[in-house]
Amino acid sequence: MESTPLFSALLSFLFVIGLLLATLWFVKVKGVKLGGVSGQSIRVLNVQRLSSKHQLQVVEYDGKRLLLGIGPSQITLLDTQSLADEGVATATTLEDKAGGSSAFASVLDKELKTSD
């Protein structure tokens, strides 16, 4: 049986599509990691778009929270916070809500009184 060029091209096309689908299925089932750091997780906690090309991201990595400024050609580390410091910050916030004195509130009160 002789195969025509059209039949041969169609068979080759179907074979390539089948390989593509098999590869996609394998990646979906196995969860292949592309790049990244092995053994450590990176989580994006929040994204704030500033413009169409610029954004701020809060990322959690290696026991730290990172504030990243992301532009079209660079990524800038703006701030870091240890997750161990978070417990201290939370306790301070709860103390302020419970009626403790806040440095910000006292400065604000002084400024408001001097502006009158």
Kinemage of the C-alpha trace (Angstrom):
@kinemage 1
@onewidth
@group {chain A} dominant
@subgroup {mainchain}
@vectorlist {calphas} color= white
{ca met a 1} P 0.000 0.000 0.000
{ca glu a 2} L 1.477 3.343 -1.059
{ca ser a 3} L 0.911 6.365 1.131
{ca thr a 4} L 0.192 9.684 -0.453
{ca pro a 5} L 2.132 12.769 0.692
{ca leu a 6} L -1.025 14.241 2.202
{ca phe a 7} L -1.714 11.095 4.224
{ca ser a 8} L 1.915 10.990 5.425
{ca ala a 9} L 1.835 14.656 6.471
{ca leu a 10} L -1.479 14.168 8.301
{ca leu a 11} L -0.136 11.106 10.121
{ca ser a 12} L 2.994 13.022 11.166
{ca phe a 13} L 0.876 15.949 12.386
{ca leu a 14} L -1.333 13.657 14.489
{ca phe a 15} L 1.752 11.974 15.948
{ca val a 16} L 3.225 15.338 17.021
{ca ile a 17} L -0.100 16.440 18.545
{ca gly a 18} L -0.270 13.122 20.430
{ca leu a 19} L 3.237 13.643 21.801
{ca leu a 20} L 2.302 17.162 22.895
{ca leu a 21} L -0.819 15.944 24.699
{ca ala a 22} L 1.121 13.126 26.379
{ca thr a 23} L 3.746 15.611 27.581
{ca leu a 24} L 1.109 17.984 28.970
{ca trp a 25} L -0.616 15.101 30.767
{ca phe a 26} L 2.722 13.984 32.270
{ca val a 27} L 3.503 17.496 33.527
{ca lys a 28} L 0.018 17.804 35.026
{ca val a 29} L 0.165 14.426 36.795
{ca lys a 30} L 3.761 14.610 38.015
{ca gly a 31} L 3.789 18.312 38.814
{ca val a 32} L 7.186 18.923 37.306
{ca lys a 33} L 8.923 21.936 38.846
{ca leu a 34} L 10.428 24.285 36.340
{ca gly a 35} L 13.266 26.144 38.035
{ca gly a 36} L 12.816 27.306 41.586
{ca val a 37} L 14.632 26.359 44.751
{ca ser a 38} L 14.401 22.746 45.825
{ca gly a 39} L 13.154 22.051 49.334
{ca gln a 40} L 11.977 25.590 50.055
{ca ser a 41} L 8.652 27.107 49.207
{ca ile a 42} L 8.065 30.552 47.822
{ca arg a 43} L 4.611 32.016 48.318
{ca val a 44} L 3.258 35.198 46.807
{ca leu a 45} L 1.044 36.693 49.509
{ca asn a 46} L -0.126 39.879 47.831
{ca val a 47} L 0.261 41.752 44.547
{ca gln a 48} L -0.507 45.430 44.065
{ca arg a 49} L -0.341 46.795 40.533
{ca leu a 50} L 0.967 50.341 40.330
{ca ser a 51} L 0.784 50.624 36.543
{ca ser a 52} L 0.634 48.288 33.577
{ca lys a 53} L 4.367 47.539 33.926
{ca his a 54} L 5.052 48.079 37.643
{ca gln a 55} L 3.850 46.244 40.711
{ca leu a 56} L 4.569 45.591 44.378
{ca gln a 57} L 4.625 42.018 45.652
{ca val a 58} L 4.764 40.622 49.164
{ca val a 59} L 6.567 37.284 49.008
{ca glu a 60} L 7.207 34.772 51.792
{ca tyr a 61} L 10.480 32.872 51.512
{ca asp a 62} L 12.870 31.188 53.959
{ca gly a 63} L 11.112 32.469 57.093
{ca lys a 64} L 10.996 36.044 55.826
{ca arg a 65} L 8.503 38.346 54.172
{ca leu a 66} L 9.925 40.362 51.310
{ca leu a 67} L 8.443 43.479 49.745
{ca leu a 68} L 9.542 43.571 46.110
{ca gly a 69} L 9.187 46.374 43.604
{ca ile a 70} L 8.936 44.844 40.142
{ca gly a 71} L 9.445 46.741 36.901
{ca pro a 72} L 9.944 45.697 33.293
{ca ser a 73} L 13.712 45.278 33.614
{ca gln a 74} L 14.463 44.893 37.309
{ca ile a 75} L 13.306 43.622 40.690
{ca thr a 76} L 14.136 45.706 43.757
{ca leu a 77} L 14.031 44.502 47.359
{ca leu a 78} L 12.230 47.280 49.232
{ca asp a 79} L 11.831 45.758 52.696
{ca thr a 80} L 12.224 42.515 54.636
{ca gln a 81} L 10.464 41.269 57.748
{ca ser a 82} L 11.321 38.157 59.693
{ca leu a 83} L 8.288 36.008 60.447
{ca ala a 84} L 9.528 35.802 64.052
{ca asp a 85} L 9.102 39.616 64.251
{ca glu a 86} L 5.468 39.228 63.239
{ca gly a 87} L 4.520 37.946 66.702
{ca val a 88} L 6.051 41.060 68.276
{ca ala a 89} L 4.243 43.336 65.811
{ca thr a 90} L 0.949 41.554 66.456
{ca ala a 91} L 1.381 41.878 70.223
{ca thr a 92} L 2.134 45.593 69.868
{ca thr a 93} L -0.933 46.095 67.690
{ca leu a 94} L -3.144 44.252 70.186
{ca glu a 95} L -1.695 46.315 73.039
{ca asp a 96} L -2.490 49.522 71.152
{ca lys a 97} L -6.047 48.366 70.523
{ca ala a 98} L -6.432 47.542 74.196
{ca gly a 99} L -5.719 51.146 75.149
{ca gly a 100} L -1.918 51.232 75.362
{ca ser a 101} L -0.106 54.367 74.257
{ca ser a 102} L 1.000 54.516 70.666
{ca ala a 103} L 3.988 56.551 69.521
{ca phe a 104} L 2.174 57.485 66.325
{ca ala a 105} L -0.947 58.594 68.184
{ca ser a 106} L 1.053 60.764 70.584
{ca val a 107} L 2.982 62.442 67.740
{ca leu a 108} L -0.260 63.006 65.849
{ca asp a 109} L -1.896 64.558 68.917
{ca lys a 110} L 1.074 66.897 69.422
{ca glu a 111} L 0.995 67.977 65.781
{ca leu a 112} L -2.739 68.576 65.844
{ca lys a 113} L -2.480 70.660 69.037
{ca thr a 114} L 0.385 72.773 67.673
{ca ser a 115} L -1.455 73.480 64.413
{ca asp a 116} L -4.447 74.984 66.273
